[in-house]
Amino acid sequence: MRFGSDSKSGGGMAAQDDLGSRGEYLFSVRIMNFCGRPLPYFRPRFLGEKARTLDFLVELVGTGERTLFFFAQVKTTRKGYTKKERRLKVEMSGADVRRACLVPAPTYLIGIEERPGQAYLVPLLEGMTDDIASIPTTYPLDCTNLPRLYAEVEQFWSCRDMRHLTSVFSFAKGET
């Protein structure tokens, strides 16, 4: 009895899918690092294979009654780094960059170097339009940058009132 496809037969699309899946798992491990705390800073929620452009909705842990979150696109590579600036060779099309930048929430590109499992993040900011061929390795996804990421996302949401107070589908007066 066989389940799924056999990716031993030579690579191609199955091998690329396996590499992507491994990177998504590595991202989950990195983003959920407890960093000496009783709870992690974040809980990732995979959006599914069919999600367009973004792979994860990531919730901040310990924010009280509010649900604060960001989105992440995970790209995994075995191509290594550029020689001159030591940038991780991960790619994102300009169309995907533009689509991600339209999301009205913090959104990040996470580059995973598969073999050592190292992860780096960069923001996808409004106005970005070009293809991405590599990302800087300035911000590894580690116990130094996880609290900084948490603070950045918390700050983003702190100045927004996202309460849903009215609806055309509201109860009639006196109903509930």
KAKA-V518298 format. One record per backbone hydrogen bond with DSSP energy under -1.0 kcal/mol. CO is the residue of the C=O (numbers start at 1). NH is the residue of the N-H. If there is no record, write none. Layout:
CO;NH / CO;NH
This chain:
12;16 / 13;17 / 14;18 / 15;19 / 16;20 / 17;21 / 18;22 / 19;23 / 20;24 / 21;25 / 22;26 / 23;27 / 24;28 / 25;29 / 26;30 / 27;31 / 28;32 / 30;33 / 34;37 / 41;61 / 43;59 / 45;57 / 48;51 / 52;54 / 55;47 / 56;72 / 57;45 / 58;70 / 59;43 / 63;66 / 68;60 / 70;58 / 71;108 / 72;55 / 72;56 / 73;110 / 75;112 / 77;114 / 80;89 / 87;82 / 88;90 / 88;135 / 92;132 / 93;97 / 94;98 / 95;99 / 96;100 / 97;101 / 100;103 / 103;105 / 106;71 / 107;124 / 108;73 / 109;122 / 110;75 / 111;120 / 112;77 / 113;117 / 118;113 / 119;141 / 120;111 / 122;109 / 125;128 / 132;92 / 135;88 / 139;121 / 140;142 / 142;146 / 145;149 / 146;150 / 147;151 / 148;152 / 149;153 / 150;154 / 151;155 / 152;156 / 153;157 / 154;158 / 157;160 / 167;170 / 172;175
